[in-house]
Amino acid sequence: MSYASGVTTYASAARTYYMGGFNSLQDTSAISYASGLTDMNWISHPMAMRSEYQSENATKALMVDVISRVISEGGIYSHFFHWHNVTPALIERYLFRVDSLINGADVYRGSANTAVEYYFVRESVDSIKYSGNTVNIYYHPDYPSSPYSRINTPLWVYVDLTGTTYAGNDITTSHGGKIRAMGNDKYYISVPLNYANTNVSFDITTVAGAPAYINLNVPTLTKTGQVFTTDQPCTFTVFRHLKTDPATKWVRWKAVGTPATSYTAPAFSASYDHRVAVVTAEKKTTLGPIF
């Protein structure tokens, strides 16, 4: 759902239709993700940054300030661009700059709707209790007029199994949620919340063999002839453009939507430059060199 740039006056009427959105107004102080924000804060949330990218150095300087505050305060970073005003090379430099600024930090990078939904999910939790091998979560909608039934983003629960009978073992859950292993018997477990109910429970058990933990590593990509190989399951997309006209856009030529660790491409035309992009289940990407 969208509305005219900068318009915030009808936000109260929209709250029953969607959870939230970002307008194009800039407010470099609008980075809070702490408890205390309301549904109205998210219906029309200003961007932390807005730029037409007329001054790359000025944009970089502001990014350093805003992103450093976001990391230190556990906040949220958002940026509005008119991308049609900039070159692909400038976009690439911007994205590499973001990567360098968040490098080493435990940062979630995703869509605006996921960030908004997760705030509502997190704030709805009343308590989490652990008994035996069962985890019980109790919750309720803080803002009943908002459409909680549209939420698809799960809650992530932190579990420390140090000193329990599970210590030193790999785990799984009865509800099949994704698990992020942090090492030393510490985990994050994803749990979808159904807001037709007010509680959910699941069991933790040990698992033999290779555990199905999520992989947040950036995939490696190698090429041998027509065969492309990755170190984890990925989808593959081959892009190309005419060598005789470097200004033309790169276009998708071939795509494989089923995750795999290898892909054999058809013969490449000498008239085109090609690049291969791979994406993991957790949306980690690698873009190969031009060939």
matplotlib code that plots the C-alpha trace (Angstrom):
import matplotlib.pyplot as plt

x = [0.0, 1.4, 0.4, 1.8, 5.3, 5.5, 1.7, 1.1, -2.4, -4.5, -2.3, -4.9, -7.5, -5.0, -4.1, -6.8, -5.6, -1.8, 0.8, 3.1, 5.2, 7.9, 7.3, 10.0, 10.6, 14.0, 14.6, 18.0, 16.8, 14.1, 16.1, 14.6, 13.5, 13.1, 9.9, 7.5, 6.8, 3.1, 1.2, 0.9, 4.7, 4.9, 2.0, 4.0, 7.6, 10.1, 13.3, 16.5, 18.1, 17.0, 19.2, 19.2, 22.8, 24.0, 26.9, 28.4, 30.8, 28.1, 25.9, 28.8, 29.5, 25.9, 25.7, 28.7, 26.9, 23.5, 24.6, 27.0, 24.1, 21.8, 24.3, 25.1, 21.5, 20.0, 18.0, 16.8, 18.4, 16.3, 17.3, 15.2, 16.7, 15.6, 17.6, 16.9, 19.1, 22.2, 24.5, 24.8, 28.4, 27.3, 24.6, 27.3, 29.6, 26.8, 25.9, 29.6, 29.8, 26.8, 28.5, 31.7, 29.8, 27.9, 30.8, 31.3, 28.0, 25.1, 22.8, 19.6, 19.2, 15.8, 12.6, 10.7, 7.6, 9.7, 11.1, 7.7, 6.0, 8.7, 8.3, 4.6, 5.4, 8.1, 6.0, 3.1, 4.9, 3.8, 6.1, 8.2, 8.3, 10.4, 9.4, 11.1, 11.7, 8.7, 8.8, 5.5, 5.0, 2.1, 1.2, -1.6, -2.0, -1.1, -3.1, -6.2, -7.3, -4.2, -4.4, -2.3, -3.7, -1.5, 1.7, 4.0, 7.2, 8.0, 9.2, 12.8, 13.3, 16.8, 17.5, 20.6, 20.9, 24.1, 24.0, 21.0, 20.8, 20.9, 24.3, 26.9, 24.2, 22.5, 18.8, 15.6, 12.1, 8.6, 7.2, 10.0, 11.0, 14.3, 17.2, 20.3, 23.1, 25.3, 27.8, 28.3, 24.7, 23.0, 20.4, 17.8, 14.6, 11.9, 8.3, 5.3, 2.5, -1.1, -3.0, -6.3, -4.7, -2.9, -0.2, 1.9, 4.2, 6.9, 9.3, 13.1, 14.7, 18.2, 18.9, 21.4, 23.3, 23.7, 21.6, 19.4, 20.6, 20.3, 23.4, 24.0, 27.3, 27.7, 28.0, 31.1, 30.9, 33.3, 33.3, 34.7, 33.8, 30.0, 29.6, 29.0, 29.4, 28.5, 29.3, 25.7, 22.3, 21.5, 19.3, 21.3, 20.6, 22.7, 22.6, 24.0, 24.3, 25.7, 29.5, 29.0, 26.8, 28.1, 25.5, 22.6, 21.1, 22.0, 19.1, 18.2, 19.0, 18.7, 17.4, 17.2, 14.7, 15.3, 18.2, 21.2, 25.0, 25.8, 24.4, 25.5, 24.8, 24.2, 26.8, 27.6, 27.4, 30.7, 28.6, 27.6, 29.2, 27.8, 27.5, 26.1, 24.3, 23.5, 21.1, 20.8, 17.6, 18.6, 18.9, 22.7, 24.1, 27.2, 27.7, 30.3, 32.8, 32.1, 33.1]
y = [0.0, 3.4, 7.0, 10.4, 11.2, 12.8, 12.6, 11.5, 13.0, 9.9, 7.5, 7.0, 5.8, 3.3, 1.5, -1.1, -2.1, -2.5, -2.6, 0.2, 1.8, 4.3, 7.7, 9.7, 12.3, 12.4, 12.3, 11.2, 10.7, 8.3, 5.1, 3.8, 0.2, 0.2, -0.6, 2.4, 3.1, 2.8, 1.6, 5.2, 5.5, 2.7, 3.6, 6.5, 6.2, 8.7, 7.5, 7.8, 9.2, 10.6, 11.7, 12.3, 11.2, 14.6, 14.6, 11.2, 12.4, 14.1, 10.9, 8.8, 11.1, 11.0, 7.2, 6.8, 8.8, 7.3, 3.6, 3.9, 5.2, 2.4, -0.3, 1.2, 1.8, -1.4, 0.7, 0.6, 2.2, 3.1, 5.2, 6.7, 7.1, 8.1, 5.3, 6.4, 9.4, 7.4, 5.1, 1.3, 1.9, 4.5, 2.1, -0.6, 1.7, 2.7, -1.0, -1.8, 1.1, -0.2, -3.6, -2.1, -0.1, -3.1, -5.5, -7.5, -6.3, -8.7, -6.9, -8.1, -6.9, -7.2, -5.7, -2.8, -5.0, -7.6, -4.9, -3.5, -6.9, -8.1, -5.0, -5.8, -9.5, -8.8, -6.2, -8.6, -11.2, -11.2, -14.0, -17.0, -20.0, -23.2, -26.4, -29.7, -29.7, -27.5, -23.8, -21.9, -18.4, -16.1, -13.1, -10.7, -7.9, -4.5, -2.7, -4.8, -2.3, -3.3, -6.3, -8.9, -11.7, -10.4, -11.0, -13.6, -12.8, -15.2, -14.5, -15.5, -17.0, -17.1, -20.4, -21.1, -24.8, -24.6, -27.0, -28.9, -32.5, -31.0, -29.4, -30.6, -32.0, -30.7, -29.9, -29.7, -28.7, -30.3, -27.4, -27.4, -23.8, -22.5, -22.6, -20.4, -22.0, -19.4, -21.9, -23.0, -24.4, -21.1, -20.9, -18.6, -20.5, -19.1, -19.4, -18.2, -16.6, -17.2, -14.2, -16.1, -17.6, -16.2, -18.9, -21.4, -24.2, -26.4, -29.1, -29.1, -32.5, -33.7, -34.7, -37.3, -36.6, -33.3, -30.6, -28.4, -25.0, -22.0, -20.9, -17.1, -17.2, -15.5, -18.3, -18.9, -19.2, -20.9, -21.5, -24.4, -24.2, -24.1, -25.4, -23.0, -24.4, -23.1, -24.2, -24.3, -24.6, -21.5, -20.3, -19.3, -16.4, -15.6, -12.0, -10.7, -7.6, -6.8, -6.1, -3.7, -1.5, -1.4, 1.2, -1.3, -2.8, -6.2, -8.5, -11.8, -14.5, -17.8, -18.6, -21.7, -21.3, -24.6, -24.4, -26.5, -26.5, -26.6, -25.3, -26.1, -23.2, -23.4, -22.2, -18.5, -16.2, -14.4, -11.3, -10.9, -10.2, -12.5, -12.5, -15.1, -14.3, -16.8, -16.5, -18.7, -19.5, -16.8, -14.2, -14.1, -13.3, -13.5, -11.8, -13.4, -11.5, -10.5, -13.1]
z = [0.0, -0.9, -0.9, -2.1, -1.1, 2.4, 3.0, 6.6, 7.4, 6.7, 8.7, 11.4, 8.8, 7.4, 10.6, 10.2, 6.7, 7.1, 9.8, 8.7, 6.1, 5.4, 3.9, 2.0, 4.6, 6.2, 10.0, 11.0, 14.6, 13.4, 14.1, 17.3, 17.5, 21.2, 23.1, 23.4, 19.7, 18.8, 15.8, 14.7, 14.7, 12.1, 9.9, 8.4, 9.6, 8.2, 6.6, 8.5, 5.4, 2.1, -0.8, -4.5, -4.4, -5.8, -3.4, -2.8, -0.1, 1.9, 1.7, 2.9, 5.8, 6.9, 6.5, 8.9, 11.5, 11.2, 10.8, 13.7, 15.9, 14.7, 15.6, 19.0, 19.9, 18.4, 16.0, 12.4, 9.3, 6.2, 3.2, 0.4, -3.0, -6.5, -8.0, -11.6, -10.9, -10.3, -12.2, -11.5, -10.4, -7.9, -6.5, -6.2, -4.3, -2.0, -1.2, -0.6, 1.7, 3.7, 3.9, 5.2, 7.9, 9.3, 8.9, 12.1, 13.7, 14.3, 11.9, 10.3, 6.7, 5.2, 3.9, 5.5, 6.0, 7.9, 10.2, 10.9, 11.4, 13.8, 16.0, 16.4, 17.0, 19.6, 21.5, 21.7, 23.8, 27.5, 28.7, 27.7, 30.1, 29.9, 31.6, 31.0, 27.3, 26.4, 25.6, 26.2, 24.7, 25.8, 23.8, 22.8, 20.2, 21.7, 19.0, 18.2, 15.5, 13.4, 11.1, 13.1, 10.9, 8.0, 9.9, 8.3, 10.3, 13.1, 16.6, 17.4, 20.8, 22.5, 24.2, 26.4, 27.1, 29.1, 32.0, 30.7, 29.5, 25.9, 26.4, 23.9, 21.6, 18.5, 18.7, 16.7, 17.6, 17.4, 15.3, 12.8, 13.2, 11.8, 14.3, 14.3, 16.3, 18.1, 19.6, 23.3, 23.5, 22.6, 19.9, 18.3, 17.3, 15.0, 16.2, 14.1, 16.3, 15.3, 16.6, 16.7, 19.8, 22.8, 23.4, 21.5, 22.7, 21.2, 22.4, 22.1, 21.4, 20.5, 16.9, 15.5, 12.4, 10.6, 12.2, 10.0, 11.3, 9.1, 7.2, 7.3, 5.4, 2.1, -0.6, -2.5, -6.3, -8.6, -12.4, -14.3, -18.0, -18.1, -14.6, -11.6, -8.1, -4.7, -1.1, -0.1, -1.9, -4.0, -6.8, -9.9, -12.3, -15.4, -16.6, -19.8, -22.1, -25.5, -25.6, -28.5, -26.3, -22.7, -21.8, -22.2, -19.1, -17.8, -18.4, -16.9, -19.5, -17.6, -14.1, -11.9, -9.1, -7.4, -4.9, -5.8, -5.3, -9.0, -12.3, -15.8, -18.1, -21.8, -24.3, -24.0, -27.0, -27.7, -28.4, -24.8, -21.4, -18.7, -14.9, -12.5, -9.3, -6.6, -3.6, -0.5, 1.3, 3.8, 1.0, 1.2, -2.3, -4.4, -7.8, -9.9, -12.2, -15.8, -18.3]

ax = plt.figure().add_subplot(projection="3d")
ax.plot(x, y, z, "-o")
ax.set_aspect("equal")
plt.show()
